[in-house]
């Protein structure tokens, strides 16, 4: 062949599909790219409408290719038939002497194919059924597991596409056996390790200061067994359980540290932390106990410690280590047990810095010899350096009590002292033979002295004559005023630093003179 003829042959074959080439039975030979694409589209139009018979198990359905997301890529199919341009005489010979049978390039719309396979699964498949247990009314209801059958979507999609590409009118898609995630072995394990123990008896939840016992009839309706990681696990209605137990109602209040007398000496009583509880802690303890056996069905609930506001180190820092003041007041034998009980209530009263002591709040406005106990308490606190807040003297002076230093209390009259020092003050009170003694313990900061001055502003007593046979003579008492001066000096240095004065004024007490009436003449 001459060079010109060769060029003419190349020009005649260039960009055209080899003669005799067909795609899925459609002849596109001798055409250029555009013409071949048009001929292929027109020729396969009817094929695209022809349904495929799809059999799945006992179900057979007709599926339109478009419903399966199937279509032909005409351009890619023609490009496959064209091949690359070439001066190779074999390529030119192939064009002029005939082409091949070309398998079309098929496109698959994955979403439409998945939708079709999901529909086929619903019609012919059957999902696996997990084993299940329900605890209803204290009974165990069992659901047995069952195998399922379903399509293998990837293989089924490929089979449909291959059948349509090859021109086969039907395809059979096999169903695969799918075992349940929770099988018979898992069911038996859950019966043995969960359901039977749950119903075996009550569960006791132990808190710091209380216990709550729940019987199966109370909690079984709150429980469900749920699939979890291929097995059955116990779940509980946390809100329902909290309603039964009331976690906040089990809280314990922290107790502040204090100082108390033990064996006659002040001792720090450590603070006690409280405990607060929530539904999460209750649920965790319950789930631990409800599947346990015997004593292990009583479970300690873990709470959150709540610290006391006044801690042990704070109590130690109060410095209550030594007696700093003491006062004794005589008490008549008639005072009796009520007075002794009142004295016991006073003993142990602790004043932190800034605290105010109230006699009526601590002891109560006792009748009888309450004034003598109040007098002893006021003087001990006064000599310990406490600030006088509220002290009421009797209206008139009564012998046997220190003048200018006595105190009275009743339901409307309180005795109050405030601790303005840097240390705590602890009262000790006890009854001894014929007297009551009140002591104040602290750390000695000051030397305190109290001096009663002479009487002044004397108001003479009135004298009344009584002629009745039942008359009882009374000496009476002049009224007067008296000053009590308290001085503070530093320990080891007698020089006064400051002083304060308490003035007491007593009204006079009428004298009674008994006078016999002479008999009539």
Secondary structure, DSSP 8 states (H G I E B T S, - for coil): --HHHHHHHHHHHTTB--TT-EETTEE-TT-BHHHHHHHHHHHHHHHHHS-EEEEETTEEEEE-GGGGTEEE-HHHHHHHHH------HHHHHHHHH---EE---EEE-HHHHHHHHHHHHHHH-B--B--EEEEETTEEEEE--B-EEEE-HHHHHHHHHHHHHTT-SEEEE-EEEE--SS-HHHHHHHIIIIIHHHTTS-EEEE-SS-EEEE-HHHHGGGEEEEEETTEEEEEE-HHHHHHHH-GGGG-B--B--EEEEETTEEEEE--B-EEE--HHHHHHHHHHHHT--GGGGEEE---EEE--SS-HHHHHHT---EEEEEEEEE--GGGHHHHHHHHHHHTT-EE-TT-EEEHHHHT---SSSHHHHHHHHHHHHHHTT-EEEE----SB--TTS-TTS----BTTB--EEE--SSS-EEEEEEEETTEEEEEEEE---EEEEEEE---EEEE---EEEE-STT---B--B-EEEEEEEEEEEETT--SEEEEEEEEEEEB-B-EEEE-------
